[in-house]
Amino acid sequence: MSVRDTHMQKSKKKHDWVKRLKALTVCGAVAFGVLTCTQQFGDMPASAKTISQLEQEIKENNQKIQEQQQKLDALKQDMNKQQEAEDALQEQIKTINEKISLVDVQLTTINQQIEDTQGEIDTLEADIAQQQIDIDQGLDSFKKRLRAMYVTGNDSLASALVGSTDFYDMLSKMDLIARVADHDDKLVTGLMEQMEQLKSSKEQLVSKQNEQELQKVEQEKIRADYSDSIQELNTKVQQTKAAQAELQEEADAANKDINAYKAENASKEKEQDQIMAEIKRQQALATKQNNSQTTTVTKPDTTYSGGRFAWPVPGHYFISSPYGNRWGKMHQGIDIASGGSSISGAATVAVASGTVTLVKTGCTHNYKKTRSCGCNGGYGNYVVVTHADGYSTLYAHLASVSVSYGQTVSTGTVLGTVGSTGWSTGFHLHFGVMKNGSFVNPAPYLGI
């Protein structure tokens, strides 16, 4: 609604109140009899309708608030589930990270072992190189002696034999020559054996290093698999966070709607209070004006000469509001109010024999109430009696009800007492006549 429309609506409401206030003032001025202006106007449909509309709108808003609250509760449950899912994913990520840490420790150990093994291999390779030098030198010496022996032939051996002083000397020289040859042979053989041992040790270390490399590759694969798992879990975490964000956005919107409905209800309740304050002010003004009158006259009663139906409130014949259009709304009945004497608590009787087909009670908002209520559709406490030939009669705003549903009544059976319950600000009986379920003017049936 635009600001202009809002202003026009407020102006119209104010204009309506001014019109009613003027009417009340005129009523107080003319003061037909002892009936107060509040009683003269009976139930005030303009105000009551406004209050009823506000109450209905508040009720609708409360229903919307309830729906939004239910939606909000469901969203909170979904958010909790998403949070639980995220917590579970985070726990899995934590567990896998711990496993990765263990793998990293193993990889560090394996890398150190590979490095240590490589150091041992490097040392062996240095030893092998040195051993090869020693072998080469031994072989070189052995080759030189062989070459010398070859050049001299067997003369050396013969010379040794001939030059011997005796047999024992010869044996000693032959033994020496044999020992030298054996030494050279053992020297070379020993060096070769050491070389083979060094090479064997190197092969073992290389094999060990290869196994360590395989272990490293295996651990790196395990770590890569763990990393892939964490990446997948992190993707799921982001998805749950996105879902939570969407749910939170919906929850914020629901909370915003709830707060808006509550604020709107507060505004409507304030408007209701303003309306009731104006009604009370008008009532006080009317009472003051009536009390200021120096003379009191009796309001003229409706002439009742009898009709199809008996009179519903014997002894009280003043009609404060007839059947027909009233304040822009169809008044589906007549209001019988005080004339020369108070109608409060007067007996309300069945206008013809029939069966009680509807009884509505429970409204305790009688006259002197703080606000005009909408109990039972605005009728307050009321009774419906079904008669012959498709007729039914309505008796509304009763202070008390004396019959029950399904009860058979006769003409003159007391149905209850006149009150001011429902949409009413003064004691009166709202009497309605229905023909085949539709309201008709009661006047012809009462002979008025």
Secondary structure, DSSP 4 states (H G I P E B T S, - for coil): --HHHHHHHHHHHHHHHHHHHHHHHHHHHH--TT--HHHHH-S-HHHHHHHHHHHHHHHHHHHHHHHHHHHHHHHHHHHHHHHHHHHHHHHHHHHHHHHHHHHHHHHHHHHHHHHHHHHHHHHHHHHHHHHHHHHHHHHHHHHHHHHHHHHHTTHHHHHHHHT-SSHHHHHHHHHHHHHHHHHHHHHHHHHHHHHHHHHHHHHHHHHHHHHHHHHHHHHHHHHHHHHHHHHHHHHHHHHHHHHHHHHHHHHHHHHHHHHHHHHHHHHHHHHHHHHHHHHHHHHHHHHHHHHT-S---PPPPP-----SS--SSTT--EEEE-SEEETTEEE-SEEEE-SSS--TT-EEE-SS-EEEEEEE------TT-SS---GGGGT-EEEEEE-GGGEEEEEEEEEEE---TT-EE-TT-EEEEEB--SS-SS-EEEEEEEETTEEE-SHHHHT-
